[in-house]
């Protein structure tokens, strides 16, 4: 069967493709069902068409609504087919967008050199949940490593191709296994401290001791000035020999390849929350981008983070006192957070 994603082009002959997946798991036990995932798809489609010049035939939708044709339901087979079609033969200047709103979970990796927490993230297609008992059917899960191979690797090879991925689901912080996420944070005191350290590293690239003006533990009211030695050379060596992002990565330009931005609802260790009006991340993202389609990345990160935090504080913590949800921006190289958010790059 041919994919429903087309190579539709804009008036400027630049490809735009989007894949929107919303899974409510209505066929499963009540405790596995999600409200609002179909709404996430609808409001995201409206955003893409109104603000970013997508046409309806640029957009493929997989949902488990009653009446949906079998080949357009978010089963593992259909999802893999459309994921591959989304980035098939990517072109310079092409815009590739994916939204996933559904379940994501973790399984132990047994000694992974990539996963800090020794857990792999998995998407949960509609046919990966047992209809009666709600157990996961492991053979039908989609592993984060496969998502990276299918989505990220083809884009990374093509100059000025751009993939924007939104995962509104639990445990999604590093679902695409991108190298950088902590260094992209622009929300709290700790991220501010990391930015200061990066500026010192960029100004003094030679090995030597620098003053680390602030150190943990952190407080809400004040930061105690504690002076500690730090070897820039040792930290640079650590960065170059590991895929782990410690938050202090220096800003570099990606040369010769495409760009990938993954916007995740929360850290790997956290759960994401939503209701019948949609997921907290999707609603915050759509509201921000409706008002300003091309905000500075730092402001987009902060706006989304504040909105999600407001939902958690005002609505969720009454039920779950320890609830916490921190959206994440991850990327192939450290993001320049003062640059504008775009879905498509101009081609000379």
Phi, psi and omega in degrees: 000135180288146177292151177275352175282127183253163175271050181294144182239154176275182178295343179261013177060031175253135184284138171231127177223142177221143175234119182243121184239123177229121185237119179260347177057038181296342180278348186262182176302156184303321185287355176258352187281148179238131175266144171093353182292325177290326175296321177304317179297316184295313183287331177289319177299316178300319179297312182300320182284323184280324189251338189234016169066023172286143171264160182301324181279001170276349192244127174252136183238128172243115178221158179256039174290148173302137179092352178291136178297147187304321185284354178247012175273149184280061171279168179301314182299314181292321179296314180298320179299314184282329174299316179293320180292329181303317185248020179293130179049059181296149184238154176303132182082000180287143177251123183234124188228137174225137169243131172236121176235108184178200178276143169222140181219181184234148172226150181297144182257344179060066172089029178293139177272352183258321185274118179300319185269009180057033176228142174260142176269146181224135167280152184243092175300166184297331180267015176260005177242130179295128187297329184264315188259342179082003178291152175285139172261098192304328181293342182257002175284155177246115187283146178303323178300322179290324177299318178296315180297318184283315189266313190278312187302317179294321180291322184299339183271351189246117181304133175065010166284146184222126174252126173245120184240131178241120180243102179264081185199165179292155170056036191255006187305317181237036186297333178265004179055040175279154190287331192236129175213313180298322183287352179265358184287142182215051190234318189236184182298322182295320179291326176296317177300317180296322179296321178297317179297321179297319181298321177295317180298319181289329180281329181233079186286345182283151178301146179160178181268138174235164180271124174265100192288331182234144180218156176290158005286151182267151173232159179285323187276327185202161174244122178284138178276111179238125185262120182231145175286143176218128179271113179297320182298318180294321180292320179298319179297321180297318181296319185286341184255006183218149176274358183281129177268117181264000179097354183249018185293136177284152182283125177229154177271137176282122185256121169085359182231181179277179182237145180229128172237122176249122177254113185249151184291334188195174174290165180302328185274357188251166172257156177250150186237152178195177175215197184296343178275354178124174178286150183298323179291309184300316180298316180295318182294313181296317180299318180294315185283339172294321181284321180215103185294337184230061178288161170298140184306319180299318180289325176296315179301313182293317181299313180296317181296316179297318181296315179295317180298323178297319177298316182296314183293319188271338187233326189268321186292345172294334179258322181233098188298328183266010184299136177211136181218114182241105178303151183233141170250120178238157189201167178289320175233160180305134180287145169271099193288353175267000177273161183282148172284125177223152173264343186217137180260141177291146178249130182297000000 
